[in-house]
Amino acid sequence: MGRLKSKGKAGAAKAYITRTAAVKKLQCSLADFRRLCILKGIYPREPRSRKKANKGNSAPTSFYYAKDIAYLQHEPVLRKLREHKAFAKKLSRALGRGEWSIAKGLEERKPVYKLDHIIKERYPTFIDALRDIDDALCLVALFGTVPSNERVSPSLVENCSRLYNEWQLYVINTRSLRKVFLSIKGIYYQAVVQGETVTWIVPWMFTQTIPADVDARVMLTFLELYQTLLGFVFFKLYSDEGWVYPPPLDSSKEEKGAGLGALSVVDKNMTAKPIGSIQQDSDTQSRTVSGKDVRKIIKDISSSTEPIASGQRDTEMAADIAEDIEEEFVPQTSKTDPTAANTSSLPTYQSISAAAGTMGGSTKLFEGLSFWLSRETPRHLLEFAIRSFGGKAGWDPTVGDGSPYDEHWDGITHVIIDRPAVAPPQNDQGSSIQPARIEEDDLKRRKRKYIQPQWVVDCINAGRILSEDKYERGRVLPPHLSPFGEDQGAYQPDVEEGGVDGNGDAIMKGSEKEETESEEEVIEGADLPDEEDEESEVEQDVIPPTLKSDKKEKALKKARKGVDAEALRAAELEAEAAGVDYMEFERAKKQATKQNKGAKGVVSQEETIRATEQDMNKMMMSNRQRKLYEKMKYSERKKTEEKTKLEQRKAAIQKTKRREAKQLSNKP
């Protein structure tokens, strides 16, 4: 006879534990339990049967894995929280008794916990940590702009701002930025760091406040974890590049609002001493010199004193190549397990560097260009974007300190301005009154190009320098499309011909674009034939007879090939524009109807079979799957309706513009 199992000792009842039981088992408060779960990455679980997991009770509650709670019992942070609870009791008792010396001693011995071991546990490798810094960057950038209050201390805001500036400094100097998108929520950035894509969002530089319905304690706990994580990641990134971390901060520039200009990248081999003192103390410095460095110095000395023959130069280059090959990673097969996977597919530092080097053309987009940022433009956005692609940026002293040049510098090529164009004042005779200016300043201003901030972002997303004509001051800007390509098949407004849209696809040119626009107009507008008739009457006086006959033949061919009502309607409009006789068009239309009767029957039969298969598939689904499927279909229908509505609005606007242009052209 098998062993009898008592109720609640096996299965789901043993694998899961309720939140109340977990808090009681850990002997901590609910707030400390939430903090522990966030720091350790433990989240509520959903059992298959809530009634079985709760030992027959169907009351709503949260469940956790019993193994996770047992894992928390040995957490050092939990021990520190208990010590802090005892410390708070002793401190309140000492303050109540007026024992100030004891209270001061307790404050000096206040228990503080560290999260270094948690970072090592949750992220075993550096790549794992690098893949998870998206949320960390978003939260740090948010709290860097939040005003301090009783819940958010000034030191916390300052630390978040410093961490985000360190990340921006690394992205600028490594040219890692790839995409930028301006939205209502904020500014989306995307960078490629050591082969990993990092996407984050930064809020606009407005006064941010934490809403009352948001639990700031949860966000601050996440922020506490993310600050430690970013410290580890940034130290590794800076160390791989051979830079000192943390980068030196000029406090005087920081107080004057220099931003990124207050930080500077310093090589590890360089110190803060002058050059003369570095040369004097070179013997005492402990720096490991490899044999390759010695050979390189000897070659430089010999090349400066004696001429090198071509054959000798070839042999030396071959030796250098051989040395580089020896230093590269060589995959070795396992001796214990010959059937193990080959390690040649693993990423190495050389492969990552080579992949980053292939994108060097787009990272030098703004090299040789110098920008001047007006006071009304977002300096934090433009400075970061321009410097990440090799350009230079200067700004007005009222915005902040640290500008590399002033407004009167001769090397400025572009002026980014975001204010409306204002007509100059006029005198009684109607002529404009120009203020007295120096001729040199006029020449400088004529050489510069005045553009709006969107030009910088669109150039980055397109991967090339766009024409400045559409982005001049006071002009209506072209649509700013998302470069991430998340909404496939969504509505795409008109963009620059021959350029690249938000998904990186080529834009139609010339006749293709005109044909698609004409087809949309035929489908969208019911009152379009009146306008087409007016245009056709004007065109008939100009088009030669040979072209008229060609247009008639094309219209009749389209009528014979028409399958559905929309195609026949389009062919009818084209026939009217070409001057085809109505009876002749009707004969071609009847011929097309006879030919397409069989095809229509086949199409309708296929549609019926497809609909039947979909109904049968839905019958085989569970209720949960069916609801999810219906939600997906509903969202697809909503997107299609929204796209159709936008296209109809676009067709109406284009029609109004054409009509207004036609009225203006007809005026004497």
Secondary structure, 3 states (H helix, E strand, C coil): CCCCCCCCCCCHHHHEEEHHHHHHHHCCCHHHHHHHHHHHCCCCECCCCHHHHCCCCCCCCCEEEHHHHHHHCCCHHHHHHHHHHHHHHHHHHHHHHCCHHHHHHHHHCCCCCCCHHHHHHHCCCHHHHHHCCHHHHHHHHHHCCCCCCCCCCHHHHHHHHHHHHHHHHHHHHHCCEEEEEECCCCEEEEEEECCEEEEEEECCCCCCCCCCCCCHHHHHHHHHHHHHHHHHHHHHHHHHCCECCCCCECHHHHHCCCHHHHECCCECCCCCCCHHHHHHCCCCCCCCCCHHHHHHHHHHHHHHHCCCCHHHHHHHHHHHHHHHHHHCCCCCCCCCCCCCCCHHHCCCHHHHHHHHHCCHHHHCCCCCCEEEECCCCCHHHHHHHHHHCCCEEEECCCCCCCCCCCCCCCCCCEEECCCCCCCCCECCCCCECCCCCCHHHHHHHHHCEEECCHHHHHHHHHCCCCCCHHHECCCCCCCCCCCCCCCCCCCCCCCCCCCECCCCCECCCHHHHHHHHHHHHHHHCCCHHHHHHHHHHHHHCCCCHHHHHHHHHHHHHHHHHCCCHHHHHHHHHHHHHHCCCHHHHHHHHHHHHHHCHHHHHHHHHHHHHHHHHHHHHHHHCCHHHHHHHHHHHHHHHHHHHHHHHHHHHHHHHHHHHHHHHHHHHHCC
